[in-house]
Amino acid sequence: MQFCSKVLQTLDGKSEKIDTNSEDEWRVLNELRFSCMNIILAAATRFDIVQFQALELPARHNFNDADWFNFRHEVDHYVTQIVLDNAPRNRSGSVAMLPRTKEQIRTYIAGLRRCIEEATMDEGKREALLKKLDALEKELEKRRVNMMTVALIAYAVWQVPNDVWGSYDVMNKLLSNVMHTVAEAKAEEDQIKQIAPMDAPKALTPPKKATPRDDWARPRATGSTETDWASAGDEDPAF
């Protein structure tokens, strides 16, 4: 849930600088929203958050304000329930890994380095991404690896436009392997600890559907700006 909040906070920060009266800038905002939606749904799939998986990614050419506001409304509704449900459970956000597991992840990181070095991107961006991989390798030196740190580093790589990569499929596979390996290590750790069973969390309920508003869907900007109901937060990763 922290990952989801970080992504939304980053978008809110970017949105504050966009003049929605300009059609060109509104298109940039719409592109950022679509990317944000895609990333959150991808993370939900990876972490098996069933309620989020039920939310569909609309076709890019049909994506509009109504799609975004409906998505944001449902995500906020589910996130609130999940955070409140898990607050008293105090589950650890880190995992201890065997040396061979860490070595496997380092192999994936080496592949990601090659992908970044061969990509056609600004040198400043390339250097920033390589530093994030340095941070990921440093994280592996710890006794327990922070899963949120891994997720945020993966997010920073995933948000790079597809067309800069020599092979997006190779990069995506390597990054997915990192996330999958961390998730497997956590599952094995929890099984070994034989965590005492807890009361099952209450089933998440969808938000009540409001009467559709046609004025939310627009072909271009009408002067509206991003609302500030989710803009609070600490420093965010950059798109």
Summary of the structure (lengths in Angstrom):
residues: 239
radius of gyration: 19.3
end to end distance: 18.3
largest distance: 56.7
contacts: 600
relative contact order: 0.18
helix: 63%
strand: 2%
